[in-house]
């Protein structure tokens, strides 16, 4: 589940829970990516948030896998690019 701290000190601030669409965007996924299950039925907002909270952000996964590819191919290390 995602939360966002809004302005102010702790006593004044507000914690806002992100919507599933906002969570998808934060993870680098297209809007509606988690909206439907494998059977095509709609997924609840709570289940979508849980799935997003238990996943890895797509840009992070792409970065890691590009580094693995470079290492396996014996090329220039990805961190030096």
PDB file of N, CA, C and O in Angstrom, chain B, residues numbered from 101:
ATOM      1  N   UNK B 101       0.854  -1.165   0.000  1.00  0.00           N
ATOM      2  CA  UNK B 101       0.000   0.000   0.000  1.00  0.00           C
ATOM      3  C   UNK B 101       0.898   1.224   0.000  1.00  0.00           C
ATOM      4  O   UNK B 101       1.923   1.249   0.682  1.00  0.00           O
ATOM      5  N   UNK B 102       0.526   2.210  -0.741  1.00  0.00           N
ATOM      6  CA  UNK B 102       1.300   3.429  -0.865  1.00  0.00           C
ATOM      7  C   UNK B 102       0.669   4.547  -0.062  1.00  0.00           C
ATOM      8  O   UNK B 102      -0.555   4.669  -0.012  1.00  0.00           O
ATOM      9  N   UNK B 103       1.499   5.359   0.563  1.00  0.00           N
ATOM     10  CA  UNK B 103       1.027   6.544   1.260  1.00  0.00           C
ATOM     11  C   UNK B 103       1.931   7.709   0.888  1.00  0.00           C
ATOM     12  O   UNK B 103       3.110   7.524   0.588  1.00  0.00           O
ATOM     13  N   UNK B 104       1.378   8.881   0.911  1.00  0.00           N
ATOM     14  CA  UNK B 104       2.111  10.080   0.549  1.00  0.00           C
ATOM     15  C   UNK B 104       1.937  11.092   1.666  1.00  0.00           C
ATOM     16  O   UNK B 104       0.813  11.393   2.065  1.00  0.00           O
ATOM     17  N   UNK B 105       3.045  11.619   2.172  1.00  0.00           N
ATOM     18  CA  UNK B 105       2.989  12.622   3.227  1.00  0.00           C
ATOM     19  C   UNK B 105       2.762  13.988   2.593  1.00  0.00           C
ATOM     20  O   UNK B 105       3.525  14.433   1.735  1.00  0.00           O
ATOM     21  N   UNK B 106       1.709  14.627   3.033  1.00  0.00           N
ATOM     22  CA  UNK B 106       1.413  15.981   2.544  1.00  0.00           C
ATOM     23  C   UNK B 106       2.014  16.993   3.509  1.00  0.00           C
ATOM     24  O   UNK B 106       2.346  16.641   4.641  1.00  0.00           O
ATOM     25  N   UNK B 107       2.152  18.195   3.096  1.00  0.00           N
ATOM     26  CA  UNK B 107       2.817  19.292   3.780  1.00  0.00           C
ATOM     27  C   UNK B 107       2.578  19.390   5.293  1.00  0.00           C
ATOM     28  O   UNK B 107       1.605  18.859   5.829  1.00  0.00           O
ATOM     29  N   UNK B 108       3.498  20.086   5.951  1.00  0.00           N
ATOM     30  CA  UNK B 108       3.367  20.376   7.366  1.00  0.00           C
ATOM     31  C   UNK B 108       4.157  19.449   8.258  1.00  0.00           C
ATOM     32  O   UNK B 108       4.688  18.432   7.812  1.00  0.00           O
ATOM     33  N   UNK B 109       4.226  19.816   9.531  1.00  0.00           N
ATOM     34  CA  UNK B 109       4.874  18.962  10.515  1.00  0.00           C
ATOM     35  C   UNK B 109       3.971  17.785  10.832  1.00  0.00           C
ATOM     36  O   UNK B 109       2.819  17.740  10.400  1.00  0.00           O
ATOM     37  N   UNK B 110       4.490  16.849  11.578  1.00  0.00           N
ATOM     38  CA  UNK B 110       3.739  15.630  11.873  1.00  0.00           C
ATOM     39  C   UNK B 110       2.352  15.928  12.448  1.00  0.00           C
ATOM     40  O   UNK B 110       1.367  15.307  12.047  1.00  0.00           O
ATOM     41  N   UNK B 111       2.276  16.857  13.367  1.00  0.00           N
ATOM     42  CA  UNK B 111       0.992  17.179  13.990  1.00  0.00           C
ATOM     43  C   UNK B 111       0.034  17.861  13.018  1.00  0.00           C
ATOM     44  O   UNK B 111      -1.183  17.806  13.197  1.00  0.00           O
ATOM     45  N   UNK B 112       0.583  18.501  11.993  1.00  0.00           N
ATOM     46  CA  UNK B 112      -0.240  19.252  11.042  1.00  0.00           C
ATOM     47  C   UNK B 112      -0.440  18.535   9.714  1.00  0.00           C
ATOM     48  O   UNK B 112      -1.411  18.794   9.003  1.00  0.00           O
ATOM     49  N   UNK B 113       0.470  17.642   9.385  1.00  0.00           N
ATOM     50  CA  UNK B 113       0.463  16.999   8.079  1.00  0.00           C
ATOM     51  C   UNK B 113      -0.662  16.000   7.903  1.00  0.00           C
ATOM     52  O   UNK B 113      -1.359  15.636   8.850  1.00  0.00           O
ATOM     53  N   UNK B 114      -0.813  15.579   6.692  1.00  0.00           N
ATOM     54  CA  UNK B 114      -1.847  14.625   6.339  1.00  0.00           C
ATOM     55  C   UNK B 114      -1.216  13.497   5.529  1.00  0.00           C
ATOM     56  O   UNK B 114      -0.435  13.744   4.611  1.00  0.00           O
ATOM     57  N   UNK B 115      -1.554  12.279   5.870  1.00  0.00           N
ATOM     58  CA  UNK B 115      -1.115  11.141   5.069  1.00  0.00           C
ATOM     59  C   UNK B 115      -2.243  10.816   4.104  1.00  0.00           C
ATOM     60  O   UNK B 115      -3.382  10.592   4.513  1.00  0.00           O
ATOM     61  N   UNK B 116      -1.918  10.794   2.842  1.00  0.00           N
ATOM     62  CA  UNK B 116      -2.900  10.499   1.806  1.00  0.00           C
ATOM     63  C   UNK B 116      -2.556   9.159   1.179  1.00  0.00           C
ATOM     64  O   UNK B 116      -1.422   8.950   0.749  1.00  0.00           O
ATOM     65  N   UNK B 117      -3.509   8.261   1.121  1.00  0.00           N
ATOM     66  CA  UNK B 117      -3.286   6.968   0.471  1.00  0.00           C
ATOM     67  C   UNK B 117      -3.455   7.156  -1.020  1.00  0.00           C
ATOM     68  O   UNK B 117      -4.423   7.766  -1.474  1.00  0.00           O
ATOM     69  N   UNK B 118      -2.511   6.632  -1.778  1.00  0.00           N
ATOM     70  CA  UNK B 118      -2.576   6.749  -3.232  1.00  0.00           C
ATOM     71  C   UNK B 118      -3.645   5.822  -3.796  1.00  0.00           C
ATOM     72  O   UNK B 118      -3.908   4.750  -3.252  1.00  0.00           O
ATOM     73  N   UNK B 119      -4.248   6.248  -4.882  1.00  0.00           N
ATOM     74  CA  UNK B 119      -5.201   5.387  -5.572  1.00  0.00           C
ATOM     75  C   UNK B 119      -4.424   4.309  -6.324  1.00  0.00           C
ATOM     76  O   UNK B 119      -3.218   4.458  -6.523  1.00  0.00           O
ATOM     77  N   UNK B 120      -5.080   3.229  -6.746  1.00  0.00           N
ATOM     78  CA  UNK B 120      -4.379   2.221  -7.532  1.00  0.00           C
ATOM     79  C   UNK B 120      -3.729   2.804  -8.796  1.00  0.00           C
ATOM     80  O   UNK B 120      -2.624   2.401  -9.160  1.00  0.00           O
ATOM     81  N   UNK B 121      -4.391   3.730  -9.456  1.00  0.00           N
ATOM     82  CA  UNK B 121      -3.821   4.341 -10.661  1.00  0.00           C
ATOM     83  C   UNK B 121      -2.564   5.133 -10.325  1.00  0.00           C
ATOM     84  O   UNK B 121      -1.576   5.059 -11.056  1.00  0.00           O
ATOM     85  N   UNK B 122      -2.586   5.894  -9.226  1.00  0.00           N
ATOM     86  CA  UNK B 122      -1.394   6.634  -8.805  1.00  0.00           C
ATOM     87  C   UNK B 122      -0.260   5.675  -8.447  1.00  0.00           C
ATOM     88  O   UNK B 122       0.907   5.950  -8.728  1.00  0.00           O
ATOM     89  N   UNK B 123      -0.612   4.543  -7.821  1.00  0.00           N
ATOM     90  CA  UNK B 123       0.392   3.529  -7.489  1.00  0.00           C
ATOM     91  C   UNK B 123       1.008   2.918  -8.731  1.00  0.00           C
ATOM     92  O   UNK B 123       2.217   2.693  -8.784  1.00  0.00           O
ATOM     93  N   UNK B 124       0.177   2.647  -9.735  1.00  0.00           N
ATOM     94  CA  UNK B 124       0.689   2.104 -11.001  1.00  0.00           C
ATOM     95  C   UNK B 124       1.660   3.079 -11.644  1.00  0.00           C
ATOM     96  O   UNK B 124       2.715   2.679 -12.137  1.00  0.00           O
ATOM     97  N   UNK B 125       1.308   4.346 -11.640  1.00  0.00           N
ATOM     98  CA  UNK B 125       2.188   5.358 -12.225  1.00  0.00           C
ATOM     99  C   UNK B 125       3.504   5.446 -11.459  1.00  0.00           C
ATOM    100  O   UNK B 125       4.565   5.584 -12.067  1.00  0.00           O
ATOM    101  N   UNK B 126       3.445   5.368 -10.130  1.00  0.00           N
ATOM    102  CA  UNK B 126       4.657   5.428  -9.314  1.00  0.00           C
ATOM    103  C   UNK B 126       5.570   4.232  -9.576  1.00  0.00           C
ATOM    104  O   UNK B 126       6.788   4.335  -9.432  1.00  0.00           O
ATOM    105  N   UNK B 127       4.987   3.107  -9.956  1.00  0.00           N
ATOM    106  CA  UNK B 127       5.754   1.901 -10.224  1.00  0.00           C
ATOM    107  C   UNK B 127       6.221   1.809 -11.668  1.00  0.00           C
ATOM    108  O   UNK B 127       6.909   0.859 -12.040  1.00  0.00           O
ATOM    109  N   UNK B 128       5.847   2.801 -12.490  1.00  0.00           N
ATOM    110  CA  UNK B 128       6.266   2.798 -13.891  1.00  0.00           C
ATOM    111  C   UNK B 128       5.392   1.923 -14.778  1.00  0.00           C
ATOM    112  O   UNK B 128       5.821   1.503 -15.853  1.00  0.00           O
ATOM    113  N   UNK B 129       4.179   1.648 -14.339  1.00  0.00           N
ATOM    114  CA  UNK B 129       3.253   0.812 -15.104  1.00  0.00           C
ATOM    115  C   UNK B 129       2.196   1.676 -15.781  1.00  0.00           C
ATOM    116  O   UNK B 129       1.930   2.786 -15.321  1.00  0.00           O
ATOM    117  N   UNK B 130       1.594   1.198 -16.852  1.00  0.00           N
ATOM    118  CA  UNK B 130       0.520   1.962 -17.495  1.00  0.00           C
ATOM    119  C   UNK B 130      -0.733   1.973 -16.627  1.00  0.00           C
ATOM    120  O   UNK B 130      -0.952   1.065 -15.826  1.00  0.00           O
ATOM    121  N   UNK B 131      -1.548   3.005 -16.793  1.00  0.00           N
ATOM    122  CA  UNK B 131      -2.813   3.091 -16.055  1.00  0.00           C
ATOM    123  C   UNK B 131      -3.661   1.848 -16.323  1.00  0.00           C
ATOM    124  O   UNK B 131      -3.757   1.387 -17.461  1.00  0.00           O
ATOM    125  N   UNK B 132      -4.268   1.315 -15.278  1.00  0.00           N
ATOM    126  CA  UNK B 132      -5.148   0.157 -15.415  1.00  0.00           C
ATOM    127  C   UNK B 132      -4.436  -1.182 -15.475  1.00  0.00           C
ATOM    128  O   UNK B 132      -5.084  -2.206 -15.694  1.00  0.00           O
ATOM    129  N   UNK B 133      -3.137  -1.207 -15.289  1.00  0.00           N
ATOM    130  CA  UNK B 133      -2.353  -2.441 -15.396  1.00  0.00           C
ATOM    131  C   UNK B 133      -2.858  -3.530 -14.447  1.00  0.00           C
ATOM    132  O   UNK B 133      -2.836  -4.712 -14.792  1.00  0.00           O
ATOM    133  N   UNK B 134      -3.312  -3.138 -13.258  1.00  0.00           N
ATOM    134  CA  UNK B 134      -3.766  -4.105 -12.256  1.00  0.00           C
ATOM    135  C   UNK B 134      -5.291  -4.165 -12.140  1.00  0.00           C
ATOM    136  O   UNK B 134      -5.813  -4.783 -11.212  1.00  0.00           O
ATOM    137  N   UNK B 135      -6.004  -3.536 -13.062  1.00  0.00           N
ATOM    138  CA  UNK B 135      -7.460  -3.417 -12.951  1.00  0.00           C
ATOM    139  C   UNK B 135      -8.207  -4.731 -13.118  1.00  0.00           C
ATOM    140  O   UNK B 135      -9.307  -4.884 -12.585  1.00  0.00           O
ATOM    141  N   UNK B 136      -7.632  -5.683 -13.846  1.00  0.00           N
ATOM    142  CA  UNK B 136      -8.328  -6.936 -14.110  1.00  0.00           C
ATOM    143  C   UNK B 136      -7.441  -8.121 -13.768  1.00  0.00           C
ATOM    144  O   UNK B 136      -6.223  -8.071 -13.939  1.00  0.00           O
ATOM    145  N   UNK B 137      -8.064  -9.184 -13.285  1.00  0.00           N
ATOM    146  CA  UNK B 137      -7.337 -10.398 -12.939  1.00  0.00           C
ATOM    147  C   UNK B 137      -7.058 -11.256 -14.157  1.00  0.00           C
ATOM    148  O   UNK B 137      -7.393 -10.882 -15.281  1.00  0.00           O
ATOM    149  N   UNK B 138      -6.444 -12.406 -13.929  1.00  0.00           N
ATOM    150  CA  UNK B 138      -6.107 -13.311 -15.033  1.00  0.00           C
ATOM    151  C   UNK B 138      -7.342 -13.842 -15.741  1.00  0.00           C
ATOM    152  O   UNK B 138      -7.268 -14.264 -16.895  1.00  0.00           O
ATOM    153  N   UNK B 139      -8.480 -13.821 -15.052  1.00  0.00           N
ATOM    154  CA  UNK B 139      -9.725 -14.311 -15.640  1.00  0.00           C
ATOM    155  C   UNK B 139     -10.552 -13.211 -16.286  1.00  0.00           C
ATOM    156  O   UNK B 139     -11.658 -13.467 -16.761  1.00  0.00           O
ATOM    157  N   UNK B 140     -10.024 -11.977 -16.311  1.00  0.00           N
ATOM    158  CA  UNK B 140     -10.717 -10.872 -16.949  1.00  0.00           C
ATOM    159  C   UNK B 140     -11.701 -10.143 -16.054  1.00  0.00           C
ATOM    160  O   UNK B 140     -12.317  -9.167 -16.481  1.00  0.00           O
ATOM    161  N   UNK B 141     -11.860 -10.606 -14.808  1.00  0.00           N
ATOM    162  CA  UNK B 141     -12.784  -9.934 -13.895  1.00  0.00           C
ATOM    163  C   UNK B 141     -12.086  -8.764 -13.198  1.00  0.00           C
ATOM    164  O   UNK B 141     -10.878  -8.812 -12.964  1.00  0.00           O
ATOM    165  N   UNK B 142     -12.847  -7.710 -12.865  1.00  0.00           N
ATOM    166  CA  UNK B 142     -12.261  -6.558 -12.177  1.00  0.00           C
ATOM    167  C   UNK B 142     -11.668  -6.953 -10.817  1.00  0.00           C
ATOM    168  O   UNK B 142     -12.175  -7.849 -10.142  1.00  0.00           O
ATOM    169  N   UNK B 143     -10.602  -6.277 -10.437  1.00  0.00           N
ATOM    170  CA  UNK B 143      -9.920  -6.514  -9.165  1.00  0.00           C
ATOM    171  C   UNK B 143     -10.238  -5.342  -8.241  1.00  0.00           C
ATOM    172  O   UNK B 143     -10.277  -4.195  -8.688  1.00  0.00           O
ATOM    173  N   UNK B 144     -10.465  -5.620  -6.952  1.00  0.00           N
ATOM    174  CA  UNK B 144     -10.786  -4.557  -5.996  1.00  0.00           C
ATOM    175  C   UNK B 144      -9.601  -3.612  -5.827  1.00  0.00           C
ATOM    176  O   UNK B 144      -8.451  -3.991  -6.045  1.00  0.00           O
ATOM    177  N   UNK B 145      -9.903  -2.371  -5.433  1.00  0.00           N
ATOM    178  CA  UNK B 145      -8.847  -1.374  -5.212  1.00  0.00           C
ATOM    179  C   UNK B 145      -7.864  -1.867  -4.156  1.00  0.00           C
ATOM    180  O   UNK B 145      -6.658  -1.668  -4.301  1.00  0.00           O
ATOM    181  N   UNK B 146      -8.352  -2.501  -3.107  1.00  0.00           N
ATOM    182  CA  UNK B 146      -7.476  -3.002  -2.040  1.00  0.00           C
ATOM    183  C   UNK B 146      -6.524  -4.075  -2.564  1.00  0.00           C
ATOM    184  O   UNK B 146      -5.338  -4.067  -2.235  1.00  0.00           O
ATOM    185  N   UNK B 147      -7.037  -4.991  -3.373  1.00  0.00           N
ATOM    186  CA  UNK B 147      -6.193  -6.043  -3.944  1.00  0.00           C
ATOM    187  C   UNK B 147      -5.159  -5.452  -4.907  1.00  0.00           C
ATOM    188  O   UNK B 147      -4.019  -5.913  -4.965  1.00  0.00           O
ATOM    189  N   UNK B 148      -5.567  -4.430  -5.657  1.00  0.00           N
ATOM    190  CA  UNK B 148      -4.636  -3.773  -6.575  1.00  0.00           C
ATOM    191  C   UNK B 148      -3.509  -3.099  -5.802  1.00  0.00           C
ATOM    192  O   UNK B 148      -2.344  -3.209  -6.183  1.00  0.00           O
ATOM    193  N   UNK B 149      -3.848  -2.402  -4.719  1.00  0.00           N
ATOM    194  CA  UNK B 149      -2.840  -1.735  -3.900  1.00  0.00           C
ATOM    195  C   UNK B 149      -1.904  -2.746  -3.253  1.00  0.00           C
ATOM    196  O   UNK B 149      -0.701  -2.505  -3.154  1.00  0.00           O
ATOM    197  N   UNK B 150      -2.441  -3.862  -2.817  1.00  0.00           N
ATOM    198  CA  UNK B 150      -1.610  -4.903  -2.208  1.00  0.00           C
ATOM    199  C   UNK B 150      -0.638  -5.481  -3.242  1.00  0.00           C
ATOM    200  O   UNK B 150       0.539  -5.685  -2.947  1.00  0.00           O
ATOM    201  N   UNK B 151      -1.131  -5.738  -4.435  1.00  0.00           N
ATOM    202  CA  UNK B 151      -0.270  -6.273  -5.498  1.00  0.00           C
ATOM    203  C   UNK B 151       0.844  -5.293  -5.843  1.00  0.00           C
ATOM    204  O   UNK B 151       1.992  -5.697  -6.029  1.00  0.00           O
ATOM    205  N   UNK B 152       0.516  -4.021  -5.930  1.00  0.00           N
ATOM    206  CA  UNK B 152       1.520  -3.008  -6.240  1.00  0.00           C
ATOM    207  C   UNK B 152       2.536  -2.877  -5.113  1.00  0.00           C
ATOM    208  O   UNK B 152       3.726  -2.691  -5.364  1.00  0.00           O
ATOM    209  N   UNK B 153       2.069  -2.973  -3.877  1.00  0.00           N
ATOM    210  CA  UNK B 153       2.961  -2.879  -2.732  1.00  0.00           C
ATOM    211  C   UNK B 153       3.911  -4.057  -2.612  1.00  0.00           C
ATOM    212  O   UNK B 153       4.967  -3.941  -1.991  1.00  0.00           O
ATOM    213  N   UNK B 154       3.549  -5.187  -3.200  1.00  0.00           N
ATOM    214  CA  UNK B 154       4.384  -6.385  -3.155  1.00  0.00           C
ATOM    215  C   UNK B 154       5.198  -6.580  -4.431  1.00  0.00           C
ATOM    216  O   UNK B 154       5.703  -7.673  -4.689  1.00  0.00           O
ATOM    217  N   UNK B 155       5.322  -5.531  -5.215  1.00  0.00           N
ATOM    218  CA  UNK B 155       6.045  -5.653  -6.482  1.00  0.00           C
ATOM    219  C   UNK B 155       7.270  -4.756  -6.491  1.00  0.00           C
ATOM    220  O   UNK B 155       7.515  -4.009  -5.544  1.00  0.00           O
ATOM    221  N   UNK B 156       8.032  -4.837  -7.564  1.00  0.00           N
ATOM    222  CA  UNK B 156       9.214  -3.986  -7.744  1.00  0.00           C
ATOM    223  C   UNK B 156       8.911  -3.007  -8.872  1.00  0.00           C
ATOM    224  O   UNK B 156       8.264  -3.360  -9.858  1.00  0.00           O
ATOM    225  N   UNK B 157       9.383  -1.783  -8.718  1.00  0.00           N
ATOM    226  CA  UNK B 157       9.142  -0.759  -9.734  1.00  0.00           C
ATOM    227  C   UNK B 157       9.793  -1.182 -11.051  1.00  0.00           C
ATOM    228  O   UNK B 157      10.937  -1.636 -11.062  1.00  0.00           O
ATOM    229  N   UNK B 158       9.081  -1.036 -12.133  1.00  0.00           N
ATOM    230  CA  UNK B 158       9.556  -1.440 -13.453  1.00  0.00           C
ATOM    231  C   UNK B 158      10.893  -0.791 -13.827  1.00  0.00           C
ATOM    232  O   UNK B 158      11.771  -1.493 -14.328  1.00  0.00           O
ATOM    233  N   UNK B 159      11.090   0.520 -13.609  1.00  0.00           N
ATOM    234  CA  UNK B 159      12.398   1.100 -13.942  1.00  0.00           C
ATOM    235  C   UNK B 159      13.549   0.457 -13.159  1.00  0.00           C
ATOM    236  O   UNK B 159      14.651   0.314 -13.688  1.00  0.00           O
ATOM    237  N   UNK B 160      13.300   0.072 -11.908  1.00  0.00           N
ATOM    238  CA  UNK B 160      14.347  -0.594 -11.116  1.00  0.00           C
ATOM    239  C   UNK B 160      14.671  -1.960 -11.699  1.00  0.00           C
ATOM    240  O   UNK B 160      15.840  -2.327 -11.820  1.00  0.00           O
ATOM    241  N   UNK B 161      13.639  -2.710 -12.058  1.00  0.00           N
ATOM    242  CA  UNK B 161      13.853  -4.039 -12.637  1.00  0.00           C
ATOM    243  C   UNK B 161      14.606  -3.939 -13.958  1.00  0.00           C
ATOM    244  O   UNK B 161      15.506  -4.735 -14.224  1.00  0.00           O
ATOM    245  N   UNK B 162      14.241  -2.964 -14.786  1.00  0.00           N
ATOM    246  CA  UNK B 162      14.925  -2.781 -16.067  1.00  0.00           C
ATOM    247  C   UNK B 162      16.399  -2.451 -15.858  1.00  0.00           C
ATOM    248  O   UNK B 162      17.255  -2.964 -16.579  1.00  0.00           O
ATOM    249  N   UNK B 163      16.701  -1.609 -14.891  1.00  0.00           N
ATOM    250  CA  UNK B 163      18.080  -1.229 -14.600  1.00  0.00           C
ATOM    251  C   UNK B 163      18.888  -2.443 -14.150  1.00  0.00           C
ATOM    252  O   UNK B 163      20.004  -2.664 -14.621  1.00  0.00           O
ATOM    253  N   UNK B 164      18.322  -3.222 -13.244  1.00  0.00           N
ATOM    254  CA  UNK B 164      19.013  -4.412 -12.733  1.00  0.00           C
ATOM    255  C   UNK B 164      19.254  -5.423 -13.846  1.00  0.00           C
ATOM    256  O   UNK B 164      20.354  -5.960 -13.976  1.00  0.00           O
ATOM    257  N   UNK B 165      18.228  -5.680 -14.648  1.00  0.00           N
ATOM    258  CA  UNK B 165      18.364  -6.676 -15.717  1.00  0.00           C
ATOM    259  C   UNK B 165      19.336  -6.213 -16.807  1.00  0.00           C
ATOM    260  O   UNK B 165      20.023  -7.039 -17.407  1.00  0.00           O
ATOM    261  N   UNK B 166      19.403  -4.907 -17.068  1.00  0.00           N
ATOM    262  CA  UNK B 166      20.376  -4.402 -18.043  1.00  0.00           C
ATOM    263  C   UNK B 166      21.792  -4.643 -17.526  1.00  0.00           C
ATOM    264  O   UNK B 166      22.694  -4.965 -18.299  1.00  0.00           O
ATOM    265  N   UNK B 167      21.983  -4.486 -16.218  1.00  0.00           N
ATOM    266  CA  UNK B 167      23.291  -4.763 -15.631  1.00  0.00           C
ATOM    267  C   UNK B 167      23.660  -6.228 -15.707  1.00  0.00           C
ATOM    268  O   UNK B 167      24.814  -6.570 -15.966  1.00  0.00           O
ATOM    269  N   UNK B 168      22.679  -7.103 -15.481  1.00  0.00           N
ATOM    270  CA  UNK B 168      22.911  -8.543 -15.591  1.00  0.00           C
ATOM    271  C   UNK B 168      23.285  -8.897 -17.024  1.00  0.00           C
ATOM    272  O   UNK B 168      24.212  -9.674 -17.254  1.00  0.00           O
ATOM    273  N   UNK B 169      22.564  -8.327 -17.987  1.00  0.00           N
ATOM    274  CA  UNK B 169      22.860  -8.589 -19.406  1.00  0.00           C
ATOM    275  C   UNK B 169      24.281  -8.154 -19.759  1.00  0.00           C
ATOM    276  O   UNK B 169      25.018  -8.903 -20.401  1.00  0.00           O
ATOM    277  N   UNK B 170      24.664  -6.960 -19.346  1.00  0.00           N
ATOM    278  CA  UNK B 170      26.007  -6.465 -19.628  1.00  0.00           C
ATOM    279  C   UNK B 170      27.067  -7.382 -19.020  1.00  0.00           C
ATOM    280  O   UNK B 170      28.080  -7.674 -19.655  1.00  0.00           O
ATOM    281  N   UNK B 171      26.833  -7.823 -17.816  1.00  0.00           N
ATOM    282  CA  UNK B 171      27.790  -8.697 -17.134  1.00  0.00           C
ATOM    283  C   UNK B 171      27.915 -10.034 -17.863  1.00  0.00           C
ATOM    284  O   UNK B 171      29.020 -10.546 -18.039  1.00  0.00           O
ATOM    285  N   UNK B 172      26.791 -10.596 -18.283  1.00  0.00           N
ATOM    286  CA  UNK B 172      26.810 -11.875 -18.986  1.00  0.00           C
ATOM    287  C   UNK B 172      27.477 -11.765 -20.361  1.00  0.00           C
ATOM    288  O   UNK B 172      28.132 -12.702 -20.818  1.00  0.00           O
ATOM    289  N   UNK B 173      27.308 -10.630 -21.003  1.00  0.00           N
ATOM    290  CA  UNK B 173      27.908 -10.439 -22.330  1.00  0.00           C
ATOM    291  C   UNK B 173      29.359  -9.975 -22.232  1.00  0.00           C
ATOM    292  O   UNK B 173      30.037  -9.857 -23.252  1.00  0.00           O
ATOM    293  N   UNK B 174      29.836  -9.716 -21.041  1.00  0.00           N
ATOM    294  CA  UNK B 174      31.216  -9.309 -20.862  1.00  0.00           C
ATOM    295  C   UNK B 174      31.508  -7.908 -21.367  1.00  0.00           C
ATOM    296  O   UNK B 174      32.662  -7.564 -21.623  1.00  0.00           O
ATOM    297  N   UNK B 175      30.471  -7.102 -21.511  1.00  0.00           N
ATOM    298  CA  UNK B 175      30.650  -5.750 -22.010  1.00  0.00           C
ATOM    299  C   UNK B 175      30.981  -4.770 -20.903  1.00  0.00           C
ATOM    300  O   UNK B 175      31.315  -5.143 -19.779  1.00  0.00           O
ATOM    301  N   UNK B 176      30.875  -3.506 -21.266  1.00  0.00           N
ATOM    302  CA  UNK B 176      31.133  -2.428 -20.321  1.00  0.00           C
ATOM    303  C   UNK B 176      30.124  -2.511 -19.176  1.00  0.00           C
ATOM    304  O   UNK B 176      28.936  -2.706 -19.435  1.00  0.00           O
ATOM    305  N   UNK B 177      30.552  -2.370 -17.925  1.00  0.00           N
ATOM    306  CA  UNK B 177      29.625  -2.427 -16.797  1.00  0.00           C
ATOM    307  C   UNK B 177      28.540  -1.365 -16.931  1.00  0.00           C
ATOM    308  O   UNK B 177      28.827  -0.227 -17.300  1.00  0.00           O
ATOM    309  N   UNK B 178      27.307  -1.728 -16.634  1.00  0.00           N
ATOM    310  CA  UNK B 178      26.168  -0.842 -16.781  1.00  0.00           C
ATOM    311  C   UNK B 178      26.313   0.393 -15.897  1.00  0.00           C
ATOM    312  O   UNK B 178      25.861   1.473 -16.277  1.00  0.00           O
ATOM    313  N   UNK B 179      26.934   0.257 -14.725  1.00  0.00           N
ATOM    314  CA  UNK B 179      27.069   1.393 -13.823  1.00  0.00           C
ATOM    315  C   UNK B 179      27.990   2.466 -14.389  1.00  0.00           C
ATOM    316  O   UNK B 179      27.953   3.606 -13.927  1.00  0.00           O
ATOM    317  N   UNK B 180      28.820   2.129 -15.382  1.00  0.00           N
ATOM    318  CA  UNK B 180      29.725   3.103 -15.986  1.00  0.00           C
ATOM    319  C   UNK B 180      29.136   3.810 -17.192  1.00  0.00           C
ATOM    320  O   UNK B 180      29.774   4.685 -17.777  1.00  0.00           O
ATOM    321  N   UNK B 181      27.931   3.439 -17.562  1.00  0.00           N
ATOM    322  CA  UNK B 181      27.308   4.029 -18.743  1.00  0.00           C
ATOM    323  C   UNK B 181      26.671   5.353 -18.386  1.00  0.00           C
ATOM    324  O   UNK B 181      26.091   6.012 -19.249  1.00  0.00           O
TER     325      UNK B 181
END
